Amino acid sequence: MTHYSEIIKNEINLAEDECCIVFDLGCYFPYSNANELTFDFALGMEQFNDYKINNRYPNKYYKTISRKYGRKVSKIGYPYVMKLNEQNPMLLCLNVGIKDKYITLVLPIYTKMTKDKPICALKFHYMFDKNEFYFISYEKAKDCGYYKHIWSSYKIEDEINNNNEILLNISSIDKDSNMIVYENIIEPYSLSLQDLLV
């Protein structure tokens, strides 16, 4: 867990009517053919090409998606800026696989950011060797600590995390397109800029 308020101030200058969701998308891929990994995402019909797969964390097998700003690469993941009054339910589509053999995970996301809390972060961790994943979002507590909220495809065997864990329910599976649609709505927790935690 790292505070990113200074980094995000350098990367993103939010206007008064704007907000930002930071996608911290990672895939544990413990194989030598990392160049064959398919790992990308979309929001509904909006495809993204301004990113690169890299290693933002020390584990060389943990591949991350980072936004590109020309030659510069984001240090926090993929910040997605939108207007405060344009926050609508979105469909997050994640493709994970090898070359053209991949699965697509589709999950509804709903943000409720405000002028005072114009940012939120959503961490995604996919274990390629197990075909399991989870999402994490942090909520600021009144005692200045943080609550960790987890949405996962499997039961996490860790009593510390189980207080705020939601097991995701599959809504439908399309075997022709390898698409799995989940019914649970993921709601990342809004934070002030100085409280952003990833």
C-alpha positions, 0 to 999 in steps of 0.5 A: 500500500502506497500513498500516491497523492504527490505522484497523482498531482504530477500526473493528473490535474483535475478540473473542478468538475472532473474525477478520476478512477485509477485502474491498478491492473496486474496479472501474475504470469509465472512463465518465461513467454511473457511476450505472448501474454494478452492483457488489456481492458476496455470500458464498455465499447471504449478500447484503450491503446495508450498503455504498455504492459510493464513491471511496476512491482518488484516481482518480475512475474507480476505484469501491470498495465500502465498508461502512456503519456507520450514517452512518459509512463504512469507510475500508478497504473491507468488513471481514467479521467471523466466529468463528475456529472457523467459518472454512469454504471460502466462495464469493465472488460478485461482480456487475459490469455496467451496471444489470441486465446484469452478469456474476457471478464465483464464486470459492472462498475459504478463510481460515486465520486464527489467534488470533495472526493474526486478520486478512487482506485481499483486494484485487479490481481489475476493469477494466471496459473490458477485462473483466479482473480480479485479486486481491492478498493480502500475506504478511508476510516474515521480513525485515519486508517483504511478498510480494504474491500475485496471482490473475488472469484474465489474464497480468500483464505485469510481471516484479516481480509474476509470482513469486507469480501464479496464473492462474485456471482457469474451471471452468464458464460458465453463459451463461443467467445470465452466471455464470463459476465459477473452480476455483482456491481463493484463500487470503488470507494471515493477518496480525497486526492491526499488519501489515495491509496493503491 
